[in-house]
């Protein structure tokens, strides 16, 4: 097995290729011996980040693309997902754990990713997220 797997893909619109890409990344995570928990976390994070890019970033516009770069090695998974949307300000997303937001669906995915990943960072524009998960 190589020292790392690198994946670079451009997805068009809201496409089934997103699921195929998720499966491809998860296969790499499995091949590098990550735990079942890490695999679960990465599956959740990839799906959430891709859905956010399609739904919130590109507003389901089939002409807009999503750019995905990923590197998996024996120690970590590094994943970057960038959409062609206007971006967002993280501070504007309601805290789903606050009493007044408990019944609101927004913000839950970000909170989940923050709690399970080693790091979660957004670019200044808010249209590119970088996820890192170190092996447990």
HELIX and SHEET records of a PDB file:
HELIX    1   1 UNK A   17  UNK A   31  1                                  15    
HELIX    2   2 UNK A   36  UNK A   51  1                                  16    
HELIX    3   3 UNK A   52  UNK A   57  3                                   6    
HELIX    4   4 UNK A   90  UNK A   92  5                                   3    
HELIX    5   5 UNK A   99  UNK A  101  5                                   3    
HELIX    6   6 UNK A  108  UNK A  116  1                                   9    
SHEET    1   A 5 UNK A   4  UNK A  12  0                                        
SHEET    2   A 5 UNK A  65  UNK A  73 -1                                        
SHEET    3   A 5 UNK A  76  UNK A  83 -1                                        
SHEET    4   A 5 UNK A 128  UNK A 134 -1                                        
SHEET    5   A 5 UNK A 119  UNK A 122 -1                                        
END                                                                             
